[in-house]
Amino acid sequence: MLCGPAAAALVKIQAEPDQVIPALIGCLLDREGRGRPDVVEALGEFGPKAAAAVPVLVKLLADRSSKDIVAAVPTALKHIDPDAAAKAGV
């Protein structure tokens, strides 16, 4: 699944978060999905509207299989939920 470019496009067109956020979370859960760091960044662009993604993002902080994801998560968390980011140590 090629989620990264789709995620960026959804942010640009300001797609309906209630419909988009669950799909983006699904992309993060698909470890074979390409463009997962882009999905993390897209979720951050949705800000607090992406609150449902916080638990998944916090788990991704411990995922050492992708340096790009680990690097993208702190910024996304801070945009989505600064308190959750602080609790996660970012």
N, C-alpha and C positions, 0 to 999 in steps of 0.2 A: 504494500500500500504506500502510495506516495503522498504523505500528509503535509509535508513542509510547505510546498508551493500553494496548496489549497488553503492552509491556515493563513498564510500571508494575504492571500486574495480575500478571504473572508473578513479579515480585519480592515482591509482597504475599502471594501464595499459596505462596511459597517453592518454586517449581517446580524440578524436577530440573535442575541446572546443565548436566550433560552433554548434555541434550537441548535446553535453552533457549539456551545460549551460541552455538552455531553459527547458530541462527535469528536471534539478535540481531545477530551479525556480518553476516549477510546483509542485514539491514535497513540497517546502516551503509553497506554497499557499494552499495545502491540509492540513487543520488543523487536520484531522484525521490520517494523515500519520505518521508512526512510524519512528523514527530515524532522525527527523528534525534537532537536534543539529549536528548530523554527516553530514548532507547535508550542513549546514552552514560552518562547518570546511572544507568540500571538496571544496566548492566554494572559500574559502580563499586560498586553495592550488593551485587553478588555477590562482590566482593573478589577474593582470590587465585584463586578458582574460575574467574574469567574471564580467566585468563592468556593464553588463546588469542587474545584480542582486543587484546592489547598492540601488535602490529605495526600493526594497522589504526588504533588510536587514535593512535599516534605519527605515522602519515601524516596523520591528520586535523588535527594541530597546524599543518600547513602549508597546510591548505585554507582559504583566505581567503574562500570563497564564503558561509560561514555564521559570523557572529560568535557565534551561540549555541552552535554546536558547539565552536568554538575555546575559548570560555569554559568549557564543561563538561568538556572533555578533561583538563585538569590535575588536577582533583579526582578524576576516575575513575581516572586512572593512579596517583595516589598511593594510592588504596584497593586497587588491584589489585596493583601492583608498584612499591613506592617506589623501588627501585634503577633500574628502567627510567624512572621519572618523572625521577629526578635526572639520568640520562644524557641525557634529552631536554631537560633544562634547565628543568624545571618543579618 
